[in-house]
Amino acid sequence: MTVDAQTAPSLATPKLRLDALSHEFRSRNAAPVLAISNISLEVKRGSFVSLIGQSGCGKSTLFNILAGLLTPSSGRVVLDGADITGRAGLVSYMLQKDLLLPWRTVLDNVIYGLEIQGMDRREARDVAEPLMDRYGLGKFKKHYPSSLSGGMRQRAALLRTLLCNNDVILLDEPFAALDAQTRFRMQEWLLTLWRDFDRTVLFVTHDVDEAVFLSDEICVLSPRPGRIADRFDVPLARPRNREVVTSPEFVSIKQRCLNLLFATEAPSAREGAAA
């Protein structure tokens, strides 16, 4: 397939670009806090990028800016070449908590984003039901969230997020509360959805193994104010299965992440560990 001159620039344009983002929180009763500083990043369309760093390094602040929930003190967020800084609703955002509505069935929770975007409920159900069957939620569509396990609730929340017609998905530690076995199954399940839906994913996690297993690229953030201390590709073949986590290549990438995290650890944290 040949690409003409008019199409080529659009294919070359990053799906998402962060231009020198900084944000300072100000309060009348306290000194200003610089949460993130001069973060620039280009994210390729269809890629899976993980952000890792110490607690308090500004990952959530960055995601709130990308989602349009917070306007940065300086810098821009660019989606498909257009400035979307401060505009909400153009990327999908899933927090650690599933935030399922307890009075809605699982099916009606899954379609909630489609309804907010203006789709008729009956039409939204027609869209969602085959996907729920395909991705292991069909038997639970008439249940309420209170009867589901943590893993199944997260499946419903993820499917709801992916069904929204946004190409960029922000996932903020969606598996942090799950046990190790459920977490790994959910990681494999997420990679299946990512491949099938062809979305661009930015993923925040404190789990280095999770970041290496899932990602095309990893960005390590420094302690507050958060800056990109390093970023690098994860050259592991896809599709990935659980055997890859014991491979020398996986272990080497994990060690690189750990070295960076400890190298960028805040002085107070190091002093506390030494004590």
C-alpha positions as a Python dict, from the first residue, in 0.01 Angstrom:
ca = {
    (1, 'M'): (0, 0, 0),
    (2, 'T'): (141, 337, -103),
    (3, 'V'): (91, 652, 102),
    (4, 'D'): (30, 977, -83),
    (5, 'A'): (179, 1309, 20),
    (6, 'Q'): (-141, 1427, 187),
    (7, 'T'): (-182, 1112, 397),
    (8, 'A'): (181, 1081, 509),
    (9, 'P'): (185, 1372, 756),
    (10, 'S'): (-123, 1242, 939),
    (11, 'L'): (34, 896, 976),
    (12, 'A'): (354, 1053, 1105),
    (13, 'T'): (174, 1269, 1363),
    (14, 'P'): (191, 1127, 1718),
    (15, 'K'): (-146, 1026, 1853),
    (16, 'L'): (-80, 1221, 2172),
    (17, 'R'): (185, 1480, 2247),
    (18, 'L'): (272, 1640, 2578),
    (19, 'D'): (450, 1972, 2529),
    (20, 'A'): (651, 2095, 2830),
    (21, 'L'): (374, 2032, 3084),
    (22, 'S'): (421, 2182, 3430),
    (23, 'H'): (175, 2233, 3711),
    (24, 'E'): (200, 2415, 4043),
    (25, 'F'): (-62, 2387, 4313),
    (26, 'R'): (-120, 2710, 4503),
    (27, 'S'): (-292, 2769, 4834),
    (28, 'R'): (-345, 3075, 5051),
    (29, 'N'): (-228, 2891, 5361),
    (30, 'A'): (69, 2699, 5226),
    (31, 'A'): (370, 2736, 5002),
    (32, 'P'): (320, 2651, 4632),
    (33, 'V'): (386, 2289, 4536),
    (34, 'L'): (534, 2212, 4195),
    (35, 'A'): (383, 1871, 4112),
    (36, 'I'): (523, 1815, 3761),
    (37, 'S'): (785, 2005, 3565),
    (38, 'N'): (853, 2031, 3192),
    (39, 'I'): (716, 1690, 3088),
    (40, 'S'): (734, 1633, 2713),
    (41, 'L'): (636, 1305, 2553),
    (42, 'E'): (517, 1176, 2217),
    (43, 'V'): (291, 870, 2217),
    (44, 'K'): (254, 670, 1897),
    (45, 'R'): (-95, 571, 1787),
    (46, 'G'): (-186, 220, 1899),
    (47, 'S'): (100, 195, 2148),
    (48, 'F'): (94, 91, 2515),
    (49, 'V'): (301, 322, 2737),
    (50, 'S'): (346, 277, 3113),
    (51, 'L'): (445, 547, 3362),
    (52, 'I'): (621, 437, 3679),
    (53, 'G'): (764, 636, 3968),
    (54, 'Q'): (769, 688, 4342),
    (55, 'S'): (447, 782, 4524),
    (56, 'G'): (381, 1154, 4496),
    (57, 'C'): (576, 1201, 4172),
    (58, 'G'): (279, 1362, 3996),
    (59, 'K'): (139, 1073, 3792),
    (60, 'S'): (-221, 1146, 3891),
    (61, 'T'): (-172, 1519, 3832),
    (62, 'L'): (-44, 1440, 3484),
    (63, 'F'): (-342, 1215, 3408),
    (64, 'N'): (-587, 1478, 3530),
    (65, 'I'): (-426, 1724, 3289),
    (66, 'L'): (-442, 1477, 3000),
    (67, 'A'): (-809, 1409, 3075),
    (68, 'G'): (-889, 1781, 3072),
    (69, 'L'): (-988, 1782, 3439),
    (70, 'L'): (-701, 2014, 3531),
    (71, 'T'): (-549, 2298, 3331),
    (72, 'P'): (-167, 2296, 3354),
    (73, 'S'): (25, 2598, 3475),
    (74, 'S'): (217, 2580, 3147),
    (75, 'G'): (247, 2354, 2844),
    (76, 'R'): (3, 2188, 2606),
    (77, 'V'): (-174, 1858, 2543),
    (78, 'V'): (-203, 1780, 2171),
    (79, 'L'): (-427, 1504, 2031),
    (80, 'D'): (-401, 1418, 1661),
    (81, 'G'): (-227, 1751, 1604),
    (82, 'A'): (-498, 1960, 1779),
    (83, 'D'): (-452, 2142, 2110),
    (84, 'I'): (-695, 1989, 2364),
    (85, 'T'): (-548, 2144, 2680),
    (86, 'G'): (-821, 2181, 2943),
    (87, 'R'): (-1086, 2005, 2732),
    (88, 'A'): (-1257, 1708, 2895),
    (89, 'G'): (-1423, 1412, 2725),
    (90, 'L'): (-1170, 1362, 2444),
    (91, 'V'): (-980, 1078, 2611),
    (92, 'S'): (-1117, 799, 2831),
    (93, 'Y'): (-999, 779, 3192),
    (94, 'M'): (-1031, 487, 3433),
    (95, 'L'): (-929, 527, 3796),
    (96, 'Q'): (-816, 256, 4037),
    (97, 'K'): (-1171, 224, 4174),
    (98, 'D'): (-1418, 72, 3929),
    (99, 'L'): (-1688, 335, 4011),
    (100, 'L'): (-1968, 106, 3896),
    (101, 'L'): (-2314, 240, 3981),
    (102, 'P'): (-2471, 1, 4236),
    (103, 'W'): (-2828, 56, 4114),
    (104, 'R'): (-2744, -39, 3754),
    (105, 'T'): (-2698, -392, 3623),
    (106, 'V'): (-2357, -487, 3488),
    (107, 'L'): (-2485, -442, 3132),
    (108, 'D'): (-2622, -97, 3206),
    (109, 'N'): (-2295, -3, 3377),
    (110, 'V'): (-2098, -112, 3070),
    (111, 'I'): (-2311, 107, 2840),
    (112, 'Y'): (-2308, 410, 3069),
    (113, 'G'): (-2031, 587, 2879),
    (114, 'L'): (-2211, 533, 2549),
    (115, 'E'): (-2527, 685, 2695),
    (116, 'I'): (-2335, 989, 2818),
    (117, 'Q'): (-2203, 1029, 2465),
    (118, 'G'): (-2563, 1041, 2339),
    (119, 'M'): (-2638, 686, 2226),
    (120, 'D'): (-2988, 550, 2287),
    (121, 'R'): (-2994, 290, 2566),
    (122, 'R'): (-3141, 16, 2346),
    (123, 'E'): (-2881, 78, 2076),
    (124, 'A'): (-2605, 86, 2338),
    (125, 'R'): (-2719, -250, 2475),
    (126, 'D'): (-2714, -396, 2123),
    (127, 'V'): (-2353, -279, 2090),
    (128, 'A'): (-2241, -401, 2433),
    (129, 'E'): (-2408, -741, 2471),
    (130, 'P'): (-2208, -929, 2202),
    (131, 'L'): (-1886, -784, 2348),
    (132, 'M'): (-1983, -889, 2699),
    (133, 'D'): (-2035, -1243, 2570),
    (134, 'R'): (-1702, -1232, 2386),
    (135, 'Y'): (-1501, -1106, 2682),
    (136, 'G'): (-1642, -1324, 2958),
    (137, 'L'): (-1908, -1096, 3108),
    (138, 'G'): (-2218, -1231, 2935),
    (139, 'K'): (-2330, -1449, 3226),
    (140, 'F'): (-2326, -1148, 3458),
    (141, 'K'): (-2504, -885, 3247),
    (142, 'K'): (-2822, -894, 3457),
    (143, 'H'): (-2634, -902, 3789),
    (144, 'Y'): (-2562, -599, 4004),
    (145, 'P'): (-2205, -493, 4092),
    (146, 'S'): (-2238, -604, 4456),
    (147, 'S'): (-2254, -969, 4345),
    (148, 'L'): (-1932, -955, 4141),
    (149, 'S'): (-1575, -1030, 4244),
    (150, 'G'): (-1315, -754, 4227),
    (151, 'G'): (-1174, -892, 3904),
    (152, 'M'): (-1514, -907, 3733),
    (153, 'R'): (-1597, -553, 3846),
    (154, 'Q'): (-1272, -433, 3689),
    (155, 'R'): (-1356, -618, 3368),
    (156, 'A'): (-1689, -437, 3351),
    (157, 'A'): (-1523, -101, 3421),
    (158, 'L'): (-1255, -160, 3157),
    (159, 'L'): (-1506, -264, 2893),
    (160, 'R'): (-1713, 47, 2975),
    (161, 'T'): (-1401, 261, 2928),
    (162, 'L'): (-1302, 97, 2599),
    (163, 'L'): (-1653, 120, 2455),
    (164, 'C'): (-1640, 499, 2465),
    (165, 'N'): (-1543, 633, 2125),
    (166, 'N'): (-1208, 773, 2234),
    (167, 'D'): (-884, 647, 2085),
    (168, 'V'): (-671, 731, 2390),
    (169, 'I'): (-727, 543, 2718),
    (170, 'L'): (-578, 651, 3052),
    (171, 'L'): (-560, 370, 3310),
    (172, 'D'): (-453, 471, 3661),
    (173, 'E'): (-350, 155, 3851),
    (174, 'P'): (-666, -39, 3759),
    (175, 'F'): (-537, -368, 3907),
    (176, 'A'): (-373, -242, 4226),
    (177, 'A'): (-638, -384, 4460),
    (178, 'L'): (-644, -734, 4307),
    (179, 'D'): (-460, -1043, 4432),
    (180, 'A'): (-155, -1157, 4232),
    (181, 'Q'): (-323, -1437, 4035),
    (182, 'T'): (-630, -1230, 3945),
    (183, 'R'): (-404, -940, 3856),
    (184, 'F'): (-204, -1144, 3605),
    (185, 'R'): (-521, -1278, 3442),
    (186, 'M'): (-649, -924, 3414),
    (187, 'Q'): (-323, -812, 3252),
    (188, 'E'): (-358, -1084, 2987),
    (189, 'W'): (-724, -989, 2940),
    (190, 'L'): (-634, -621, 2900),
    (191, 'L'): (-378, -702, 2630),
    (192, 'T'): (-649, -893, 2441),
    (193, 'L'): (-883, -593, 2455),
    (194, 'W'): (-604, -351, 2361),
    (195, 'R'): (-524, -559, 2055),
    (196, 'D'): (-889, -603, 1953),
    (197, 'F'): (-996, -241, 2009),
    (198, 'D'): (-673, -90, 1870),
    (199, 'R'): (-654, 185, 2131),
    (200, 'T'): (-361, 397, 2248),
    (201, 'V'): (-304, 332, 2620),
    (202, 'L'): (-122, 527, 2890),
    (203, 'F'): (-96, 314, 3203),
    (204, 'V'): (12, 416, 3554),
    (205, 'T'): (141, 145, 3786),
    (206, 'H'): (370, 95, 4084),
    (207, 'D'): (429, -267, 3978),
    (208, 'V'): (745, -295, 3766),
    (209, 'D'): (661, -648, 3647),
    (210, 'E'): (323, -523, 3530),
    (211, 'A'): (480, -232, 3340),
    (212, 'V'): (730, -457, 3162),
    (213, 'F'): (473, -725, 3078),
    (214, 'L'): (218, -485, 2930),
    (215, 'S'): (416, -210, 2763),
    (216, 'D'): (574, -108, 2435),
    (217, 'E'): (749, 174, 2619),
    (218, 'I'): (816, 268, 2982),
    (219, 'C'): (864, 619, 3121),
    (220, 'V'): (1023, 657, 3464),
    (221, 'L'): (926, 973, 3653),
    (222, 'S'): (1149, 1142, 3908),
    (223, 'P'): (1024, 1234, 4258),
    (224, 'R'): (827, 1558, 4290),
    (225, 'P'): (838, 1764, 4088),
    (226, 'G'): (779, 1483, 3842),
    (227, 'R'): (1003, 1486, 3537),
    (228, 'I'): (1080, 1213, 3286),
    (229, 'A'): (1400, 1064, 3425),
    (230, 'D'): (1424, 808, 3144),
    (231, 'R'): (1214, 641, 2877),
    (232, 'F'): (1288, 328, 2678),
    (233, 'D'): (1128, 63, 2458),
    (234, 'V'): (1031, -283, 2579),
    (235, 'P'): (1158, -509, 2297),
    (236, 'L'): (964, -821, 2396),
    (237, 'A'): (776, -998, 2119),
    (238, 'R'): (397, -992, 2111),
    (239, 'P'): (169, -1164, 2186),
    (240, 'R'): (309, -1217, 2538),
    (241, 'N'): (227, -1498, 2776),
    (242, 'R'): (317, -1571, 3136),
    (243, 'E'): (637, -1758, 3042),
    (244, 'V'): (798, -1431, 2931),
    (245, 'V'): (830, -1305, 3291),
    (246, 'T'): (1112, -1552, 3361),
    (247, 'S'): (1306, -1479, 3042),
    (248, 'P'): (1649, -1311, 3066),
    (249, 'E'): (1521, -1021, 2852),
    (250, 'F'): (1231, -955, 3091),
    (251, 'V'): (1454, -972, 3397),
    (252, 'S'): (1703, -732, 3239),
    (253, 'I'): (1434, -472, 3163),
    (254, 'K'): (1292, -511, 3514),
    (255, 'Q'): (1636, -453, 3664),
    (256, 'R'): (1679, -139, 3454),
    (257, 'C'): (1347, -6, 3589),
    (258, 'L'): (1442, -85, 3949),
    (259, 'N'): (1783, 79, 3910),
    (260, 'L'): (1618, 394, 3779),
    (261, 'L'): (1354, 400, 4052),
    (262, 'F'): (1611, 367, 4329),
    (263, 'A'): (1842, 616, 4159),
    (264, 'T'): (1561, 874, 4149),
    (265, 'E'): (1429, 799, 4499),
    (266, 'A'): (1371, 1108, 4710),
    (267, 'P'): (1646, 1172, 4971),
    (268, 'S'): (1397, 1160, 5260),
    (269, 'A'): (1284, 813, 5152),
    (270, 'R'): (1644, 687, 5140),
    (271, 'E'): (1718, 832, 5482),
    (272, 'G'): (1406, 668, 5623),
    (273, 'A'): (1506, 330, 5481),
    (274, 'A'): (1857, 365, 5625),
    (275, 'A'): (1717, 448, 5968),
}
